Amino acid sequence: MHTPIKYGWRTNVTRRRTVENVLGCDIDVLRWHDATETVLRWAARRESRYVCHCNVHAVVTAHRDAQFRAVLNHANLATPDGMPIAWLLRCSGHPGQPRIDGPDFMWAICRGAARTGEKIYLYGSTPQTLSRLRERLVAAFPKLTIVGAESPPFAEGAIRADVGAVKRINASGAQIVFVGLGCPKQEYWMARHRGRIKAVMIGVGAAFDYHAGSLRRAPPWMRRAGLEWLYRLLCEPRRLWRRYAVTNSLFALYVVDRMIRRILGKFLPFSRYFQHARKKHVSSPPLISPPTRSKRRRSYGNSRAA
């Protein structure tokens, strides 16, 4: 049964939100138009919210890390970034669910902001990348208003304590803040700053490098086929091989387990390690401040959905 909920922690507008629980993470079921228009509506009111894009790496990381799982599940919007996530949502009764990834979402939001007049702020990456990104965005969207671009310190402790960034972003009048710190650092940063930054924060991962031309994206056919991870692995094998070897294998195990249980109607011995994806309708929680991050557990077993 669908229950009307408050879509976020500070709004007078009530709407219906549908999510699917995938490996303990609540992923929103929605179309591109709904996602972009919702964010632009929040931005027009300068509401303090944050948006996460959940790919296989993020979902598996959240499954083993309860604190990170809480951050994703407390997001105002968590989109299916990655074709495997979108495919699971389609198999769960949502035919045609598209992949809503960070780089394309950033481009769509910039196009909409140029049309409606919302101001954007770029937070993350290096000064060189930000300079090229700013030039390309202005060239693509002449009416887009970019009120600031900032390359924060890379030390995690310095990022957490960066009170000055909050003052600069709020003083700029920004309504949308694109955060490109990488997963999971950007998600923690957004969760800690909700309620302090008067704008919609959107974690976009490597989108700054893609749109600035520092990194090449996989061809469209590879993205549609769910093979963008393979393209990235071939481009950066030394940095990414461990991530994909672990997360992709575990995610594949989860999917196989789910398919077998659906066919046979039995619980296999290893199925206790994973939460079965189930339809769920939840209320967006009030403003939170995630607990201090502790050392991650090494084991994938005995996790429990938050």
Residue, then its C-alpha position, 0 to 999 in steps of 0.5 A: m500500500h502506497t503511503p503519502i510521505k514528506y519528500g525530504w526533511r524540509t518541505n510543505v509538499t507531500r508526494r509519493r515516493t517509491v523505492e526498491n531495497v537492493l542489498g539493503c539500499d533504498i533505490d528510487v524508482l523514477r524516470w529521468h524527467d521526474a528526477t530532474e524536475t524534482v531537483l530543479r524544484w528543490a533548487a528553486r526553493r533553496e532547500s538543503r537536500y542531497v542526491c546520491h547516484c548508486n552503482v554496484h560499487a556503492v551498493v556493495t560498499a553500503h552492504r558491508d558498511a552500516q554507516f555508509r548504508a545509512v547515508l545512502n538511505h537517508a538521501n532525499l534521492a538515490t538514483p540507479d546509477g549503473m545498468p545492473i541496478a536498473w535491470l534489478l529494478r526492472c525485474s522487480g516490477h518496474p519495466g523500463q526503469p532507466r539508468i540515471d547516472g551521475p555524469d548524464f544527470m549533471w548535464a541534464i541539470c545544467r541544461g535545466a538550470a540554464r533554462t530556469g535560472e538556478k545558480i550552480y556551484l562546483y565543489g571537488s577535483t583539481p583547479q585545472t579540471l575545474s577551470r576546463l569544466r567551467e569553460r565547457l559548461v559555459a560553452a554548452f549552456p551560455k545562460l548557465t550561471i556558475v557562481g563558484a568553483e572550489s577545489p577542496p583539500f584532499a585530506e579527509g579531516a580537512i574536508r570534514a572541518d571545512v567551515g569556510a566552504v559552507k560560508r562561501i557556498n551560502a554567500s554565493g547564492a548557489q542553489i545547486v552544488f555539484v560535489g565531485l569528491g568520489c565515492p564514498k567521500q562525497e556522500y559523507w560530505m553531503a550528509r554532514h552538510r545537509g541543513r548547513i548548505k542552503a542548496v541541493m547537493i548532488g554527488v556526481g563522482a567522476a563527472f567533473d573529469y568526464h565533462a572537462g575532458s580529463l577522462r574519456r567515457a565508455p562508448p554509448w553501446m558499452r554503457r547501454a550494455g552495462l559494460e562501462w565498468l570494463y571500459r574504466l578497468l581497461c583505462e585504469p587497471r592498477r587503481l580499479w582492478r581490486r574494486y571490480a574484482v570484489t564488488n562485481s563478484l559479490f553483486a553477481l553472487y547476490v543476483v544469482d542467489r535471487m534468481i535461484r530462489r525465485i525459481l526454486g522457492k528455496f533458501l540456499p546456504f549462502s543466501r543469509y548473507f544478502q537481503h532479498a530485494r523487496k518493494k518498500h515505501v519509506s518516509s524520508p527521514p529528518l535532518i541527520s548527522p551521520p556518526t563518525r566513520s569507523k574502520r570498515r568491516r572486512s567481512y561481507g557476512n552478517s550484515r543487516a539492512a538499516 
